[in-house]
Amino acid sequence: MAKSSAANRHIKTDKAALNFRQIPYAGEATSADLIALGYTDIASLKGANADEMYERTKALGRGSDRCILYMYRMICYYANTPNPDKEKLKWWAWKDKI
């Protein structure tokens, strides 16, 4: 018996969520947000813009805390940097400078 379309979507979502969990500090909520934004894996984040991701997240009603923006900045760095600096893999390192 073939799997339903809904079951296939669920499997793809689970795989994406597991893939995103490789990103430092990315938990269930962050993974769910990335999936809601249409990203399918870490490679799909290459070239993504953290500010645009944050605005889209707010538009979807998924949160407006600035920490989400800081996390997206770190995620974009992680996705685009072959050998990332461990100190830059902390979301709080990406806070706005006052």
N, C-alpha and C positions, 0 to 999 in steps of 0.2 A: 504494500500500500504506500503510495507516495505521500510525502509530508505536505501539509497544507502550506499555503503562502504565509500565514500567520506564524506557523511553527518555524519556517525558514527565516523569517524576520527576527524571531526570538533568538535563534541560534546565531545569526549574524550580530545581533546586539550583544549577546553574551561574549562572543569572540572579541568584539570591539572593546567592551568593558574590561576584559582581561588584558588586552593589549595596552590600554591606557593606564592600567594599574602599574605598569613598568615605570611610569613617570614618577619621580620622587614626589611624595605628598599627594598624589592623585588618588583619591578614594572613590567611593561609589557615587557621591554627588557630582564630583568633577567629571568622572567618566560619563555619567548620565547627561551632564550639560554638553560635553563635547559631542556625544551622539546626537543630542537634540539639535545641535548646530550643523549636523550633517557630516561630521568627520568620522571616518571609518577605521582609521588606525593612525599610528604615530606618523607614518610617511605622509598621510594626507594633510598633516599640519604644516608641512614645509611651505614656507612663504606666507603663512597665515599672519594676520595683523591682530595683535592682542587688543588694541583699542576697539577695533571693529567687532571682534568676538564678544567683548564686554557689552557693547551697545546692543548687539543682537540678543545676548543673554537677557539683558534687561527688557528688551522688547517682547521676548517670549514669556516674561513674568517669572523667570527662574531665579531672580535675586539681583540685588543692586549693591551689595557690600563691596567696597573697594578692594577687599582681599581677593575677590574673584579676579579682578583686573591684574593684581600682582601675580596671582597664580598663572593666569594666561600669559603674562610676560615671560615667566620662567618656562612655561611649556613651549612657547615659541622658540626660546633660546635652546631648550633641550632638543627640539625637533630639527633645528637648523644647524646644530653644532656637533661635528663628528666626535670631538673629544672635549666635552664640556668641563669647565672649571667646577669642582665640587662645591665651592663656596657660592657659586651662582645658581646652584640647584636647590636653593632654599627660597621659598616664595617671598619671604620677608626681605630678602636682598633686593627685591624689585619694587619696593615701596617708592612713592613719589618723594623726591628730594625737596625739602623746604628751604 
